[in-house]
Amino acid sequence: MRADKLGRVLTLAAGLALFAWFVWLIRPGLASWFDADDLMNLHYYWTRPWSALLKANLAFWSSYYRPAGGLFYRSIYALWGFHPLPFHIAALALLSVSFALLALVVWQLTGSRWGALVALLLVGINPSFGPVYFDTATIYDVLAFTFFWSAFALYVRFRQAGRLPGWGRLALVFGLFVAALDAKEISVLLPVAVALYESFWHPPASWKPAELCRWTCHEGRFAAIAGLADIVYIIGKRYGPDSLWQVAAYRPHYSAGAYFQSLSHYLCQLIYRPVTISSWQIAGLLVAMLAVAAIARRRCLLWGVGFIVVGVLPLAFIAPRIGFAYLVPSVGWAVYVSGLLDWLLESLTGRRVRLRNALQMVLLAALFLALAHWQRKHIGMQERAVHEGQARYRRYTEQIHALIPAPRKGARILLLSDAEGRDGYDVYFLMRLYYGDPKLEVQRMTVWRGQHVNVDPSTYDYVLDWVDSRFVLVPRR
């Protein structure tokens, strides 16, 4: 068997093995339940008309909250009701697609199948993304990753065919871009990812204004059109009636210090080890990475640095999130690290293809052995943490169902006290979604007291109280 064919066979086998390992690690997600954010998200979409949801997915600039996620929640709930398994099956399917997309994008940019495998091992299977594996409340990030990198991979495939894609193909890529924007705000990065690709793989012939204008209208036309769509999207999201800017956690505070602190924070999240990286260190690291990319003369390394620098911007000036929020931008690190390792190995082996193939498989196996236990341990810890929080709502549902098996349509239920002292609407959302009755009234005595309203419990069909760590039914008087 020829060395190149043998290399392809070994790479395919290794890729399938890594995918099997990935699915085995995240399979407990199928046993996951709903958590507080799931209840809030699902109730938000369920209480709004289908027409508004469908319109928002087309009018991507509206301030309707992440309508692609609404299609996910609302359609599955409409078909299967308040049962978590269908939601998690759909999430696992999307995660499997995303896993393959990561390999495809890294392969397209680095030209290395082995590099794609390294990216899967280092970034594709990462404990920092644990909530994505076990909690459907993060479905926005999964949907954004799927649509974002599908659009990018499709665009690159068209360009690698040797000519500019026509308007029909550009419309297809743009449709995926709109779906990504509908999923999560991080997707505004797609025009940048495409512009970086065109700049390094098909740069303008010169920096003269006339040539730059020609290049923008041809090679850069998708990035330019998508960039204009970004502007419309940002204005709509900023000034619409349901703008996230009204929420303190999403209100940006701009500064250079915040940028470098955020980049350091998300790199530490990705490494998933107790390390501290200062702003000066992260700045020095970027300079060193750029210097290595220039020395290596690898376009994929330049693209990786560029996307890393820009990719954190949508997150840089708001309150820090945990690792799953960095899912889409993490591809920049995946491309750079895998491209760097591939360049080093190629420099070491030269034209000795068989030796390179052998070293690649040995290094991949060594890397897997070094990381497998760590991945299993920490992803398992993420699973237990997520499931522990979800178990609370499973218990609430079981207790409430035992007390109120089948309330009449439009029944009125009063909660005398909040479960476990949690001052929130979790149980309100849970009861309405579980019974599937939009006319069901669930009211909390703590809210009435805060508003100094006197309430007669005898006017309600059911009165529940939280006593000795469980719900009890209070007899009507």
GIMOZI-V696541 format. One record per residue. N is the residue number from 1. D_FIRST is the distance of its C-alpha to the first C-alpha in Angstrom with 2 decimals. Layout:
N,D_FIRST ; N,D_FIRST
This chain:
1,0.00 ; 2,3.81 ; 3,6.48 ; 4,8.51 ; 5,6.69 ; 6,6.20 ; 7,9.75 ; 8,11.00 ; 9,10.20 ; 10,11.86 ; 11,14.58 ; 12,15.37 ; 13,15.72 ; 14,17.85 ; 15,19.85 ; 16,20.71 ; 17,21.71 ; 18,23.93 ; 19,25.46 ; 20,26.28 ; 21,27.87 ; 22,29.81 ; 23,31.16 ; 24,32.10 ; 25,34.05 ; 26,35.94 ; 27,36.50 ; 28,40.09 ; 29,40.86 ; 30,41.32 ; 31,44.26 ; 32,45.82 ; 33,49.19 ; 34,51.08 ; 35,52.54 ; 36,55.47 ; 37,53.61 ; 38,52.09 ; 39,55.62 ; 40,56.96 ; 41,54.19 ; 42,54.26 ; 43,58.06 ; 44,58.11 ; 45,56.07 ; 46,57.71 ; 47,61.21 ; 48,60.46 ; 49,60.27 ; 50,57.07 ; 51,58.31 ; 52,58.49 ; 53,54.97 ; 54,53.50 ; 55,55.57 ; 56,54.42 ; 57,50.74 ; 58,51.56 ; 59,54.03 ; 60,51.55 ; 61,54.19 ; 62,56.61 ; 63,57.38 ; 64,56.52 ; 65,54.50 ; 66,50.72 ; 67,50.92 ; 68,47.21 ; 69,47.68 ; 70,50.76 ; 71,48.77 ; 72,46.51 ; 73,49.50 ; 74,51.87 ; 75,49.64 ; 76,48.29 ; 77,51.83 ; 78,53.20 ; 79,50.77 ; 80,50.64 ; 81,53.59 ; 82,53.95 ; 83,50.98 ; 84,48.37 ; 85,45.35 ; 86,44.67 ; 87,44.90 ; 88,42.35 ; 89,39.94 ; 90,40.08 ; 91,39.68 ; 92,36.60 ; 93,35.04 ; 94,35.85 ; 95,34.48 ; 96,31.14 ; 97,31.08 ; 98,32.12 ; 99,29.35 ; 100,26.76 ; 101,28.82 ; 102,28.76 ; 103,24.97 ; 104,25.04 ; 105,27.80 ; 106,26.34 ; 107,22.99 ; 108,25.04 ; 109,27.17 ; 110,24.87 ; 111,21.71 ; 112,19.87 ; 113,18.26 ; 114,18.70 ; 115,22.28 ; 116,22.81 ; 117,21.95 ; 118,24.41 ; 119,26.98 ; 120,26.71 ; 121,27.28 ; 122,30.12 ; 123,31.89 ; 124,30.62 ; 125,31.69 ; 126,34.94 ; 127,38.24 ; 128,40.26 ; 129,39.39 ; 130,40.65 ; 131,43.44 ; 132,40.99 ; 133,39.20 ; 134,42.43 ; 135,45.18 ; 136,45.37 ; 137,48.05 ; 138,45.25 ; 139,43.82 ; 140,44.94 ; 141,42.34 ; 142,39.55 ; 143,40.65 ; 144,41.01 ; 145,37.49 ; 146,36.04 ; 147,38.01 ; 148,37.91 ; 149,34.19 ; 150,33.55 ; 151,35.84 ; 152,34.22 ; 153,30.61 ; 154,31.79 ; 155,33.68 ; 156,30.78 ; 157,28.55 ; 158,31.33 ; 159,31.65 ; 160,27.99 ; 161,28.26 ; 162,30.36 ; 163,33.92 ; 164,36.64 ; 165,36.80 ; 166,39.83 ; 167,42.70 ; 168,41.38 ; 169,38.16 ; 170,40.19 ; 171,42.49 ; 172,39.62 ; 173,38.60 ; 174,42.30 ; 175,42.78 ; 176,40.17 ; 177,41.95 ; 178,45.25 ; 179,43.84 ; 180,42.68 ; 181,46.17 ; 182,47.70 ; 183,45.69 ; 184,46.62 ; 185,48.16 ; 186,45.20 ; 187,43.55 ; 188,45.75 ; 189,42.97 ; 190,40.72 ; 191,42.42 ; 192,41.91 ; 193,38.17 ; 194,37.84 ; 195,40.23 ; 196,38.26 ; 197,35.04 ; 198,36.86 ; 199,38.61 ; 200,35.50 ; 201,33.08 ; 202,35.77 ; 203,38.83 ; 204,42.11 ; 205,42.66 ; 206,45.76 ; 207,48.11 ; 208,50.94 ; 209,52.54 ; 210,51.88 ; 211,48.15 ; 212,47.94 ; 213,49.78 ; 214,47.45 ; 215,44.37 ; 216,45.90 ; 217,46.61 ; 218,43.11 ; 219,40.25 ; 220,42.40 ; 221,44.06 ; 222,42.36 ; 223,43.02 ; 224,46.59 ; 225,47.24 ; 226,45.76 ; 227,47.78 ; 228,50.93 ; 229,50.04 ; 230,49.76 ; 231,53.28 ; 232,54.66 ; 233,52.89 ; 234,54.24 ; 235,57.76 ; 236,57.76 ; 237,56.52 ; 238,58.96 ; 239,62.09 ; 240,61.55 ; 241,63.81 ; 242,61.17 ; 243,59.81 ; 244,57.93 ; 245,59.80 ; 246,62.73 ; 247,60.93 ; 248,61.34 ; 249,57.80 ; 250,56.42 ; 251,59.01 ; 252,57.44 ; 253,59.03 ; 254,57.69 ; 255,57.41 ; 256,55.00 ; 257,55.32 ; 258,54.32 ; 259,51.18 ; 260,49.91 ; 261,51.01 ; 262,49.08 ; 263,45.89 ; 264,46.30 ; 265,47.07 ; 266,43.98 ; 267,41.68 ; 268,43.29 ; 269,42.78 ; 270,39.07 ; 271,38.77 ; 272,40.80 ; 273,42.29 ; 274,45.92 ; 275,45.69 ; 276,48.18 ; 277,47.30 ; 278,50.31 ; 279,50.70 ; 280,50.70 ; 281,47.49 ; 282,45.67 ; 283,47.03 ; 284,45.87 ; 285,42.41 ; 286,42.13 ; 287,43.28 ; 288,40.75 ; 289,37.91 ; 290,39.07 ; 291,39.26 ; 292,35.70 ; 293,34.53 ; 294,36.49 ; 295,35.13 ; 296,31.50 ; 297,32.17 ; 298,30.04 ; 299,31.48 ; 300,30.14 ; 301,32.18 ; 302,35.25 ; 303,34.83 ; 304,34.51 ; 305,37.69 ; 306,39.53 ; 307,38.78 ; 308,39.65 ; 309,42.96 ; 310,43.88 ; 311,42.26 ; 312,44.88 ; 313,47.84 ; 314,48.50 ; 315,48.78 ; 316,50.26 ; 317,53.94 ; 318,54.42 ; 319,54.73 ; 320,51.51 ; 321,49.29 ; 322,46.84 ; 323,43.11 ; 324,42.33 ; 325,44.31 ; 326,41.71 ; 327,38.82 ; 328,38.44 ; 329,38.98 ; 330,36.61 ; 331,33.69 ; 332,34.97 ; 333,34.35 ; 334,30.92 ; 335,29.85 ; 336,31.48 ; 337,30.25 ; 338,26.61 ; 339,26.74 ; 340,28.48 ; 341,26.05 ; 342,23.10 ; 343,25.13 ; 344,26.00 ; 345,22.46 ; 346,21.39 ; 347,24.49 ; 348,23.67 ; 349,20.12 ; 350,20.59 ; 351,17.66 ; 352,15.57 ; 353,12.89 ; 354,11.10 ; 355,14.68 ; 356,15.68 ; 357,13.09 ; 358,14.23 ; 359,17.81 ; 360,17.68 ; 361,16.78 ; 362,19.33 ; 363,21.94 ; 364,21.50 ; 365,21.94 ; 366,24.93 ; 367,26.40 ; 368,26.19 ; 369,27.88 ; 370,30.49 ; 371,31.30 ; 372,30.87 ; 373,34.23 ; 374,35.98 ; 375,34.71 ; 376,35.72 ; 377,39.09 ; 378,40.14 ; 379,38.88 ; 380,40.72 ; 381,43.80 ; 382,43.59 ; 383,43.37 ; 384,46.45 ; 385,48.41 ; 386,47.79 ; 387,48.50 ; 388,51.66 ; 389,53.06 ; 390,52.12 ; 391,53.73 ; 392,57.11 ; 393,56.97 ; 394,55.75 ; 395,58.84 ; 396,61.11 ; 397,59.93 ; 398,60.44 ; 399,63.90 ; 400,65.03 ; 401,63.85 ; 402,65.78 ; 403,68.90 ; 404,68.56 ; 405,66.51 ; 406,67.37 ; 407,69.64 ; 408,71.38 ; 409,70.16 ; 410,71.46 ; 411,72.55 ; 412,73.76 ; 413,72.42 ; 414,73.78 ; 415,72.02 ; 416,74.79 ; 417,72.50 ; 418,68.94 ; 419,66.40 ; 420,65.98 ; 421,68.06 ; 422,65.23 ; 423,67.01 ; 424,64.62 ; 425,64.01 ; 426,61.06 ; 427,63.07 ; 428,64.61 ; 429,61.20 ; 430,59.96 ; 431,62.95 ; 432,62.93 ; 433,59.21 ; 434,59.33 ; 435,62.21 ; 436,60.90 ; 437,64.42 ; 438,64.96 ; 439,68.72 ; 440,68.60 ; 441,70.69 ; 442,69.64 ; 443,71.90 ; 444,72.10 ; 445,75.43 ; 446,74.27 ; 447,73.94 ; 448,77.38 ; 449,78.91 ; 450,77.39 ; 451,79.03 ; 452,82.28 ; 453,82.25 ; 454,84.02 ; 455,82.09 ; 456,83.47 ; 457,80.80 ; 458,82.75 ; 459,81.75 ; 460,78.10 ; 461,76.56 ; 462,74.65 ; 463,75.16 ; 464,72.51 ; 465,72.92 ; 466,70.66 ; 467,72.22 ; 468,70.81 ; 469,67.24 ; 470,67.10 ; 471,68.49 ; 472,71.71 ; 473,73.68 ; 474,77.14 ; 475,79.82 ; 476,81.56 ; 477,85.25
